Amino acid sequence: MKKILSPKIDVVFRMLFGEQKHERITKKLIEDVIEEKVEKIELEQTPYLWGNQADDKLGIIDVRATINDKNPIDIEMQILNNHDIEKRILFYCAKLFTSSLKSGYDYSTLEKSISILITNYELENQKDIKKYITKWNLREETYPMHILTDTMEIYIIELKKFKKFKDNSNYKQLNSWIKFIESSEEEIDMSNKEIVKAKKVLEEISQDEHERYLAELREKYILDQNNIEATGYDKGLKQGKKEIAKEMIKEKIPLEVIS
């Protein structure tokens, strides 16, 4: 048997949670994130290109659905840090929200829209938040307990925080899902039948030659992008130091101080 693919690879995540035949798996994941019962789920079979390319412009990596016949929901696995994800997830949620307004109806018909973001890195502006999942909505600055409206809801799950803060989490069912996403080859929670099913589906995906090829292609692209960013950062840092040193030399600052 070939090595099991990681659900953290966004195209694998989409194969696992975005296909209509896997609705029960996705339904249980959503329930364990939002901590509400989902009576019904309809996964949107979003048009996408699997092709033979792996960049961000090809291959839809998010999962879109409607729950309980009214609430649009979006799930995204973000493995590359593009440093703008907060604005992007807000944009996605806003688009879901506005799309729920039917032509000819008034604003009271707008339904709650939910976005779930899973990142494979820590968000810079959440470094001081000591938990791996956060829930966001519109609140008053001075009276944060007062919510303006609950019709836009965003959940952010930072995988890199999971090991540090899982024991502090009240999301016991979600802990099992995150453990599965983080380490799909390790022992899973056998009491959660949907995770057991997800593991089986993931094994099937991993053995499919075409799907494995797409996943490996995407994984290579992600590794290349990470290497480019790391190299670019180092080069930029070195260049910046050179420019500072030149300016210090012009000011006749002693070499030992510059060093």
Backbone bond lengths (Angstrom), bond angles and torsions (degrees), N, CA, C in turn:
res aa  C-N    CA-C-N  psi(-1)  N-CA   C-N-CA  omega(-1)  CA-C   N-CA-C  phi
1 M - - - 1.458 - - 1.533 109.96 -
2 K 1.330 115.89 135.53 1.455 120.45 179.52 1.523 110.77 -73.62
3 K 1.312 115.39 158.07 1.457 121.27 179.74 1.525 110.32 -58.65
4 I 1.335 116.09 138.22 1.465 120.92 -179.68 1.523 109.73 -70.60
5 L 1.322 115.63 133.06 1.461 121.15 178.87 1.520 110.44 -70.41
6 S 1.309 115.63 154.33 1.465 120.21 179.83 1.525 110.97 -86.49
7 P 1.343 117.95 131.32 1.471 120.70 175.53 1.530 112.27 -65.27
8 K 1.325 116.43 -13.30 1.472 119.40 178.37 1.523 111.63 -72.22
9 I 1.325 118.00 -19.99 1.462 120.08 172.37 1.521 106.43 -70.37
10 D 1.320 117.18 119.08 1.460 120.15 -167.83 1.521 114.74 -56.75
11 V 1.342 117.87 -36.49 1.464 118.02 179.33 1.531 111.36 -69.30
12 V 1.323 117.17 -31.72 1.470 120.89 175.66 1.530 109.15 -68.30
13 F 1.324 116.28 -41.74 1.461 121.42 177.25 1.528 110.19 -57.52
14 R 1.330 115.63 -42.45 1.470 120.85 179.38 1.523 111.48 -66.05
15 M 1.335 117.11 -40.96 1.472 120.72 177.39 1.528 111.03 -63.05
16 L 1.318 116.38 -36.31 1.457 121.88 -174.38 1.525 112.43 -79.70
17 F 1.333 117.25 -43.70 1.466 120.90 -173.72 1.530 114.27 -109.01
18 G 1.332 118.03 -11.36 1.457 119.78 -173.71 1.514 115.66 -101.08
19 E 1.327 118.10 -7.69 1.459 120.73 -179.02 1.533 110.14 -85.26
20 Q 1.330 115.81 139.02 1.466 120.67 -176.95 1.533 112.73 -59.52
21 K 1.311 117.13 -30.30 1.472 120.09 -179.86 1.526 112.68 -71.97
22 H 1.342 116.42 -9.05 1.463 120.23 179.99 1.528 111.91 -110.85
23 E 1.334 116.85 26.63 1.468 121.30 -174.22 1.524 113.02 -58.58
24 R 1.334 117.95 -37.45 1.470 120.20 -177.60 1.524 111.12 -64.65
25 I 1.322 116.18 -36.14 1.474 120.34 178.22 1.521 109.88 -64.66
26 T 1.330 115.76 -48.25 1.463 120.95 -178.20 1.524 111.37 -65.82
27 K 1.314 116.32 -38.95 1.466 121.57 178.37 1.525 110.84 -57.86
28 K 1.333 117.40 -45.04 1.473 120.73 -178.51 1.527 110.67 -69.20
29 L 1.325 117.79 -38.31 1.457 120.08 177.08 1.523 110.38 -60.59
30 I 1.324 117.24 -45.89 1.467 121.23 179.54 1.520 110.55 -61.34
31 E 1.324 117.29 -44.92 1.470 121.08 179.15 1.523 111.24 -56.64
32 D 1.322 116.35 -41.67 1.458 120.42 -176.31 1.532 112.59 -76.09
33 V 1.331 117.03 -19.10 1.470 120.33 174.64 1.521 110.57 -83.21
34 I 1.333 117.31 -52.16 1.472 120.59 -173.69 1.520 112.04 -85.97
35 E 1.338 116.76 -9.53 1.473 123.22 179.22 1.527 111.92 56.69
36 E 1.322 114.85 43.82 1.458 122.24 176.00 1.520 108.61 -138.75
37 K 1.314 116.21 151.97 1.459 120.71 178.31 1.525 109.58 -74.85
38 V 1.312 116.22 130.29 1.461 121.79 175.10 1.524 107.17 -105.00
39 E 1.323 116.08 112.87 1.458 120.51 -178.08 1.527 111.90 -76.84
40 K 1.349 114.75 -33.90 1.460 118.74 -175.61 1.514 109.93 -149.51
41 I 1.310 116.84 145.04 1.467 121.20 177.02 1.527 109.24 -136.61
42 E 1.308 115.70 138.37 1.463 122.05 173.70 1.521 107.71 -126.13
43 L 1.320 115.95 109.90 1.466 120.90 178.68 1.509 109.60 -78.73
44 E 1.325 115.25 134.48 1.457 120.74 178.02 1.512 108.81 -83.52
45 Q 1.309 116.50 122.53 1.459 120.37 179.08 1.531 108.08 -82.43
46 T 1.338 114.80 76.87 1.455 121.26 -175.80 1.521 111.00 -62.42
47 P 1.338 117.95 132.42 1.468 119.29 174.94 1.521 110.37 -60.79
48 Y 1.321 116.46 135.46 1.453 119.13 178.40 1.522 109.76 -151.69
49 L 1.297 115.29 161.25 1.465 121.51 178.63 1.529 108.57 -108.48
50 W 1.322 116.05 114.35 1.465 116.45 172.90 1.522 108.89 -80.43
51 G 1.334 116.69 -39.33 1.457 121.61 173.51 1.515 115.30 41.08
52 N 1.305 115.90 -153.79 1.458 121.75 175.88 1.517 110.37 -125.01
53 Q 1.315 115.87 23.92 1.456 121.31 178.72 1.520 108.33 -112.72
54 A 1.336 115.53 165.54 1.468 117.12 -175.34 1.518 112.70 -135.00
55 D 1.326 118.91 6.38 1.462 117.63 -177.23 1.517 110.71 -80.16
56 D 1.331 116.20 173.29 1.452 121.20 -173.44 1.526 113.39 -65.34
57 K 1.352 117.96 -18.95 1.445 120.25 -176.68 1.525 111.80 -80.09
58 L 1.314 117.04 -14.49 1.455 121.66 178.71 1.516 109.03 -119.89
59 G 1.327 116.05 132.66 1.454 118.73 179.93 1.511 110.53 94.34
60 I 1.333 116.45 106.34 1.456 120.39 176.79 1.526 107.22 -76.21
61 I 1.297 117.15 125.45 1.465 119.09 -173.33 1.520 113.07 -103.65
62 D 1.348 117.72 -2.88 1.452 118.05 -179.54 1.518 110.59 -100.23
63 V 1.325 115.38 165.75 1.453 123.60 -179.81 1.525 106.65 -116.00
64 R 1.317 116.77 126.34 1.459 120.27 179.86 1.518 109.82 -122.32
65 A 1.337 114.87 140.90 1.459 119.72 -176.63 1.523 109.88 -154.36
66 T 1.322 115.13 171.01 1.467 122.44 169.97 1.514 106.75 -122.73
67 I 1.333 116.04 130.97 1.459 119.28 179.19 1.521 109.79 -112.73
68 N 1.320 114.91 144.54 1.463 123.06 178.59 1.527 113.01 55.14
69 D 1.333 115.68 32.35 1.465 123.69 176.42 1.526 114.64 65.25
70 K 1.343 117.93 11.55 1.468 116.63 -176.88 1.519 114.75 -148.16
71 N 1.310 118.96 -34.85 1.465 120.58 -171.21 1.520 112.25 -93.78
72 P 1.350 118.36 114.36 1.466 120.09 175.42 1.526 110.06 -72.87
73 I 1.309 115.96 142.29 1.467 120.15 -177.50 1.526 109.44 -141.42
74 D 1.325 114.83 144.00 1.453 122.09 -177.09 1.523 107.82 -129.72
75 I 1.339 117.04 133.93 1.470 121.03 175.68 1.525 107.55 -123.61
76 E 1.314 116.06 129.98 1.462 118.67 179.79 1.519 111.39 -130.61
77 M 1.319 115.00 133.74 1.460 121.71 172.84 1.522 107.57 -100.89
78 Q 1.327 115.79 114.83 1.466 121.04 -177.30 1.523 109.50 -111.40
79 I 1.322 115.83 108.77 1.464 119.79 -176.61 1.526 111.98 -97.75
80 L 1.343 116.71 -28.75 1.466 120.90 177.79 1.520 110.27 -96.39
81 N 1.305 116.21 135.15 1.458 121.05 179.47 1.530 109.09 -87.93
82 N 1.328 115.40 101.68 1.466 120.36 178.83 1.522 112.69 -93.24
83 H 1.333 116.61 2.27 1.465 123.83 173.87 1.533 113.18 64.29
84 D 1.326 117.61 19.22 1.461 119.44 177.26 1.523 111.05 -139.17
85 I 1.323 115.65 18.57 1.461 119.69 -169.61 1.526 112.37 -66.09
86 E 1.336 118.83 -30.35 1.466 120.52 179.71 1.527 110.63 -61.21
87 K 1.337 116.29 -44.26 1.469 120.20 179.15 1.525 110.48 -68.94
88 R 1.313 115.97 -38.18 1.466 119.86 -178.05 1.521 111.60 -65.29
89 I 1.349 117.17 -44.49 1.460 118.81 -177.24 1.527 110.43 -69.68
90 L 1.330 116.91 -32.66 1.462 120.25 175.11 1.529 110.35 -65.92
91 F 1.328 116.27 -39.96 1.460 121.55 177.91 1.528 110.46 -63.09
92 Y 1.346 116.41 -44.67 1.464 120.35 179.31 1.530 111.13 -60.47
93 C 1.331 115.68 -45.21 1.465 119.94 -178.71 1.528 110.74 -64.86
94 A 1.334 115.95 -40.12 1.463 120.46 179.06 1.531 111.15 -64.09
95 K 1.332 116.12 -38.62 1.458 120.13 178.63 1.532 110.75 -65.83
96 L 1.340 116.00 -40.71 1.462 119.47 176.35 1.519 110.35 -60.74
97 F 1.333 115.73 -43.50 1.463 122.34 -176.90 1.526 111.04 -62.41
98 T 1.324 116.80 -50.14 1.465 120.08 -177.84 1.523 112.00 -68.73
99 S 1.334 116.50 -29.76 1.465 119.52 -179.66 1.522 112.50 -70.33
100 S 1.348 116.73 -16.41 1.465 119.65 179.98 1.527 112.25 -80.74
101 L 1.340 117.25 -7.36 1.465 120.91 178.12 1.525 109.07 -85.21
102 K 1.319 115.51 113.20 1.456 120.33 -178.50 1.528 110.11 -80.38
103 S 1.309 115.74 145.57 1.460 121.41 -179.79 1.528 110.50 -57.42
104 G 1.336 115.22 129.81 1.453 119.96 178.09 1.513 114.63 90.34
105 Y 1.354 117.75 -3.86 1.464 121.33 -179.80 1.522 110.16 -103.24
106 D 1.348 116.47 160.17 1.460 119.02 179.48 1.525 110.67 -90.36
107 Y 1.347 115.96 175.01 1.466 121.24 -172.78 1.529 113.48 -65.26
108 S 1.328 116.76 -20.17 1.466 118.92 -179.56 1.526 112.16 -65.60
109 T 1.333 116.59 -15.58 1.469 120.01 -179.42 1.527 112.72 -85.72
110 L 1.331 116.78 -6.39 1.470 119.80 178.14 1.526 110.11 -62.69
111 E 1.317 116.38 133.14 1.459 121.71 -177.20 1.526 111.49 -103.10
112 K 1.329 115.69 156.97 1.466 120.08 176.81 1.522 110.10 -59.00
113 S 1.327 115.59 132.40 1.452 122.08 177.39 1.528 108.68 -114.59
114 I 1.321 115.58 138.99 1.465 120.54 -174.45 1.522 109.74 -126.76
115 S 1.321 116.35 131.50 1.463 121.59 173.61 1.523 108.70 -119.62
116 I 1.319 115.52 133.54 1.465 121.97 177.20 1.522 107.60 -118.48
117 L 1.312 115.94 119.57 1.466 121.75 -180.00 1.522 109.17 -112.81
118 I 1.328 116.80 127.32 1.465 122.17 175.04 1.517 107.07 -115.51
119 T 1.330 117.02 119.80 1.461 120.49 -178.87 1.524 110.66 -112.61
120 N 1.316 115.08 147.21 1.463 120.60 177.01 1.523 110.52 -94.11
121 Y 1.300 117.40 25.14 1.460 123.40 179.83 1.529 108.62 -154.37
122 E 1.316 116.35 165.83 1.456 120.95 176.86 1.524 109.86 -88.22
123 L 1.317 115.79 137.73 1.457 120.30 176.31 1.522 109.14 -78.05
124 E 1.315 115.19 134.90 1.458 120.51 -174.50 1.526 112.13 -59.06
125 N 1.339 117.24 -41.57 1.468 119.53 -176.27 1.528 113.23 -83.08
126 Q 1.354 116.37 6.94 1.455 120.03 176.36 1.527 112.50 -120.49
127 K 1.327 116.09 17.67 1.464 120.90 -177.41 1.523 112.50 -58.27
128 D 1.342 116.44 -33.51 1.474 119.52 -175.10 1.529 112.47 -90.47
129 I 1.328 118.04 2.66 1.462 121.15 178.06 1.530 108.60 -90.46
130 K 1.310 115.57 116.39 1.459 120.36 -171.36 1.528 112.18 -94.43
131 K 1.307 115.29 58.29 1.459 122.54 171.14 1.523 107.75 -159.92
132 Y 1.336 115.42 156.74 1.466 117.96 -172.62 1.519 113.22 -90.82
133 I 1.330 117.88 -13.44 1.461 120.48 176.69 1.526 109.55 -125.52
134 T 1.323 115.60 133.98 1.462 121.14 177.43 1.524 109.01 -126.38
135 K 1.323 115.48 148.84 1.463 121.96 179.06 1.527 108.42 -118.68
136 W 1.341 116.26 129.30 1.458 121.45 -173.67 1.527 111.18 -123.71
137 N 1.348 114.33 139.67 1.458 120.74 170.48 1.527 108.86 -153.43
138 L 1.319 118.01 -174.35 1.465 121.57 -175.49 1.519 110.22 -87.02
139 R 1.345 116.45 114.69 1.463 121.99 -177.55 1.527 111.45 -125.18
140 E 1.317 115.56 158.63 1.454 121.05 176.70 1.523 109.21 -78.04
141 E 1.325 117.62 138.01 1.460 121.59 -173.12 1.528 112.79 -62.62
142 T 1.317 117.21 -47.50 1.469 120.70 -176.86 1.529 111.79 -81.15
143 Y 1.322 116.24 -29.91 1.463 121.50 -179.81 1.538 109.23 -119.74
144 P 1.327 116.83 74.52 1.466 120.58 -172.77 1.523 114.73 -62.59
145 M 1.346 117.62 -15.28 1.456 119.13 177.30 1.528 111.59 -75.63
146 H 1.345 116.01 -13.83 1.464 120.36 -179.49 1.528 110.09 -93.53
147 I 1.322 115.56 116.29 1.461 121.74 -179.96 1.533 108.80 -96.79
148 L 1.319 115.74 127.82 1.464 120.35 179.55 1.529 110.20 -62.96
149 T 1.324 115.95 -47.03 1.460 122.38 176.85 1.518 108.93 -158.39
150 D 1.314 116.14 148.64 1.472 119.96 178.81 1.528 110.51 -101.54
151 T 1.325 116.70 15.95 1.460 119.83 -174.78 1.522 113.79 -82.60
152 M 1.317 117.78 -3.10 1.468 121.47 170.73 1.522 107.65 -132.23
153 E 1.320 116.47 121.40 1.454 121.33 -173.76 1.525 108.52 -134.47
154 I 1.330 115.61 130.50 1.466 120.22 -178.93 1.525 109.35 -126.00
155 Y 1.321 115.73 131.18 1.462 122.02 174.73 1.529 107.90 -113.83
156 I 1.327 116.16 131.48 1.465 120.80 177.19 1.520 108.84 -120.00
157 I 1.318 116.04 124.28 1.465 122.76 179.48 1.519 108.02 -114.79
158 E 1.334 116.48 118.38 1.467 122.11 -179.78 1.531 108.67 -102.83
159 L 1.325 116.37 106.44 1.467 120.52 -175.72 1.525 112.82 -60.76
160 K 1.327 117.06 -33.29 1.468 120.68 -177.82 1.531 112.46 -67.89
161 K 1.331 116.63 -14.90 1.462 120.31 178.37 1.525 112.17 -95.04
162 F 1.329 116.68 -8.39 1.461 120.01 -170.92 1.524 113.18 -59.16
163 K 1.315 117.50 -51.13 1.469 120.47 -177.58 1.522 111.73 -62.53
164 K 1.327 116.21 -35.24 1.464 120.05 -177.49 1.525 112.35 -71.61
165 F 1.337 116.47 -35.99 1.464 118.87 -169.49 1.526 115.04 -122.71
166 K 1.334 118.72 9.26 1.460 120.00 -177.69 1.526 112.41 -63.29
167 D 1.328 116.47 -32.39 1.461 119.47 -178.59 1.525 112.03 -72.90
168 N 1.345 116.75 -18.68 1.461 120.80 178.08 1.525 112.00 -90.38
169 S 1.325 116.10 -2.66 1.458 120.85 -172.42 1.524 111.88 -85.59
170 N 1.344 114.90 141.06 1.458 120.62 173.35 1.530 111.08 -90.24
171 Y 1.325 115.32 -3.24 1.461 121.30 -178.89 1.536 109.88 -88.25
172 K 1.318 117.35 71.42 1.465 120.30 -174.34 1.522 112.25 -64.81
173 Q 1.330 116.82 -42.18 1.461 119.93 178.56 1.523 111.19 -66.80
174 L 1.333 115.50 -39.31 1.467 119.56 179.94 1.520 110.81 -66.01
175 N 1.327 117.36 -34.17 1.464 120.85 177.78 1.532 110.99 -52.43
176 S 1.339 116.16 -40.57 1.463 120.40 -178.66 1.523 111.41 -66.73
177 W 1.336 116.65 -37.87 1.461 120.29 177.43 1.532 111.41 -65.84
178 I 1.324 116.18 -44.44 1.466 119.66 -178.43 1.518 110.79 -65.39
179 K 1.328 116.63 -38.96 1.462 120.06 176.63 1.526 110.11 -60.55
180 F 1.335 116.94 -40.65 1.461 121.70 178.52 1.533 111.08 -65.25
181 I 1.325 117.32 -44.65 1.469 121.01 -179.86 1.524 110.65 -66.03
182 E 1.322 116.50 -39.64 1.461 121.08 -178.94 1.536 112.24 -70.56
183 S 1.327 116.91 -42.19 1.473 120.54 -173.40 1.523 109.28 -140.03
184 S 1.310 116.21 76.21 1.463 121.16 -172.65 1.521 113.52 -66.86
185 E 1.329 117.84 -17.42 1.463 120.10 -178.99 1.529 112.28 -88.83
186 E 1.323 116.53 -10.24 1.459 119.68 179.97 1.530 110.38 -83.72
187 E 1.322 115.57 175.11 1.459 121.18 -179.61 1.519 110.54 -63.41
188 I 1.324 116.67 136.91 1.462 121.03 -177.74 1.524 110.82 -105.90
189 D 1.327 115.96 170.76 1.455 122.70 178.03 1.528 108.48 -77.94
190 M 1.321 117.18 101.56 1.461 122.16 -175.86 1.526 112.09 -70.81
191 S 1.337 117.62 -15.32 1.461 120.22 179.97 1.527 111.98 -77.93
192 N 1.333 116.37 -15.95 1.463 121.16 178.27 1.530 107.92 -99.11
193 K 1.327 116.59 100.74 1.477 120.36 -172.86 1.525 112.22 -65.51
194 E 1.337 117.01 -25.27 1.463 119.64 178.79 1.532 110.98 -73.07
195 I 1.333 116.86 -34.87 1.469 119.91 175.41 1.533 109.74 -69.32
196 V 1.315 117.10 -37.51 1.471 121.03 175.98 1.527 109.36 -60.51
197 K 1.339 115.71 -43.22 1.461 120.47 177.88 1.534 110.77 -65.12
198 A 1.337 116.46 -41.27 1.472 121.28 179.84 1.521 110.27 -61.47
199 K 1.322 117.15 -39.88 1.460 121.23 179.13 1.535 110.49 -63.47
200 K 1.321 115.81 -40.90 1.464 119.91 178.47 1.524 111.30 -64.60
201 V 1.337 116.16 -44.25 1.469 120.78 178.91 1.525 110.24 -62.81
202 L 1.330 116.51 -41.31 1.456 120.92 179.71 1.528 111.09 -62.86
203 E 1.308 116.75 -39.24 1.475 120.69 177.08 1.522 110.51 -63.31
204 E 1.345 116.91 -39.40 1.465 120.96 178.44 1.524 110.85 -65.77
205 I 1.330 116.51 -42.78 1.467 120.97 177.79 1.524 109.93 -60.78
206 S 1.315 115.83 -41.77 1.467 121.72 -176.64 1.524 112.37 -65.80
207 Q 1.331 117.18 -25.86 1.465 120.64 -178.86 1.525 112.76 -92.58
208 D 1.342 116.37 -10.53 1.459 120.19 178.91 1.529 109.22 -79.42
209 E 1.322 116.82 121.42 1.469 121.30 -173.52 1.522 112.62 -60.35
210 H 1.327 117.49 -44.44 1.465 120.45 -176.97 1.525 111.16 -68.30
211 E 1.330 115.59 -46.59 1.464 119.09 -178.73 1.531 110.79 -66.73
212 R 1.317 116.11 -35.94 1.466 119.83 177.09 1.525 110.47 -65.54
213 Y 1.332 116.73 -40.44 1.467 120.70 178.56 1.526 110.35 -60.30
214 L 1.338 117.58 -45.16 1.463 121.96 179.66 1.530 111.04 -62.71
215 A 1.332 115.45 -42.15 1.464 119.99 -179.37 1.525 111.02 -65.98
216 E 1.329 117.33 -42.42 1.465 120.64 -179.85 1.530 111.10 -68.19
217 L 1.325 116.70 -35.40 1.454 121.22 176.83 1.530 110.22 -64.21
218 R 1.315 114.67 -44.60 1.473 119.72 179.01 1.530 110.46 -65.20
219 E 1.326 116.87 -41.30 1.462 120.98 179.84 1.525 110.78 -61.99
220 K 1.323 116.82 -39.92 1.463 121.12 177.64 1.521 110.40 -63.08
221 Y 1.331 116.29 -42.87 1.468 120.50 178.25 1.538 110.74 -59.91
222 I 1.330 115.96 -43.60 1.469 120.77 -179.30 1.525 110.37 -63.15
223 L 1.338 116.96 -44.61 1.461 120.83 178.51 1.529 111.00 -62.19
224 D 1.337 115.91 -42.16 1.466 120.26 178.82 1.517 110.96 -61.96
225 Q 1.344 116.76 -43.06 1.463 120.74 -179.44 1.524 111.21 -64.18
226 N 1.330 115.66 -40.68 1.464 119.79 178.27 1.527 111.24 -64.06
227 N 1.343 115.85 -40.07 1.465 120.12 178.40 1.524 111.40 -66.57
228 I 1.333 116.17 -41.08 1.468 120.55 178.42 1.516 110.38 -61.52
229 E 1.332 115.80 -44.30 1.470 119.46 -179.22 1.519 110.77 -64.47
230 A 1.340 116.17 -43.31 1.472 119.51 -179.72 1.519 110.90 -64.31
231 T 1.328 116.86 -43.00 1.463 121.10 179.24 1.512 110.95 -65.82
232 G 1.332 115.64 -44.09 1.463 120.17 179.45 1.511 111.80 -61.75
233 Y 1.329 115.89 -40.45 1.465 119.98 179.19 1.519 110.43 -63.14
234 D 1.338 116.83 -46.24 1.463 120.94 -179.95 1.519 111.73 -61.60
235 K 1.345 115.80 -43.92 1.456 119.86 179.28 1.522 110.79 -62.78
236 G 1.336 115.47 -43.20 1.455 119.90 179.88 1.515 111.89 -63.73
237 L 1.326 115.94 -38.99 1.460 120.81 178.95 1.521 110.85 -64.82
238 K 1.346 116.10 -45.63 1.473 120.30 179.39 1.521 111.42 -63.57
239 Q 1.355 116.22 -41.95 1.448 119.86 179.72 1.526 110.70 -64.00
240 G 1.348 115.02 -40.68 1.457 119.23 178.38 1.522 111.85 -61.45
241 K 1.327 116.22 -41.10 1.470 120.51 178.50 1.530 111.22 -64.25
242 K 1.336 116.76 -38.76 1.466 120.87 178.62 1.515 110.78 -62.26
243 E 1.334 116.12 -44.30 1.471 120.29 -178.47 1.533 110.85 -64.79
244 I 1.326 115.88 -39.33 1.475 119.81 177.65 1.528 110.11 -64.89
245 A 1.339 115.93 -42.90 1.468 120.16 -179.93 1.524 111.14 -62.03
246 K 1.337 117.47 -40.72 1.468 121.45 178.81 1.524 111.08 -60.98
247 E 1.326 115.81 -43.70 1.468 119.98 -179.93 1.533 110.80 -64.99
248 M 1.325 116.29 -37.75 1.465 120.62 179.36 1.529 111.25 -67.57
249 I 1.362 115.77 -36.35 1.469 120.16 177.29 1.530 109.92 -64.76
250 K 1.348 116.53 -41.21 1.471 120.68 177.89 1.521 111.09 -59.59
251 E 1.318 115.53 -33.79 1.466 120.02 -179.63 1.533 111.79 -84.43
252 K 1.362 115.71 5.78 1.470 122.73 177.51 1.528 112.87 59.67
253 I 1.320 114.77 36.15 1.461 120.31 175.84 1.531 108.18 -78.15
254 P 1.322 119.31 136.11 1.476 122.30 -177.50 1.515 112.23 -54.65
255 L 1.353 115.19 142.30 1.468 121.10 -176.03 1.532 112.52 -59.75
256 E 1.365 115.49 -35.54 1.461 117.24 -179.13 1.522 111.47 -66.10
257 V 1.345 116.84 -29.92 1.476 120.41 177.37 1.528 109.31 -72.98
258 I 1.343 115.93 -43.01 1.456 120.66 177.84 1.518 110.17 -60.04
259 S 1.323 117.08 -42.81 1.460 122.18 179.58 1.509 111.01 -61.72
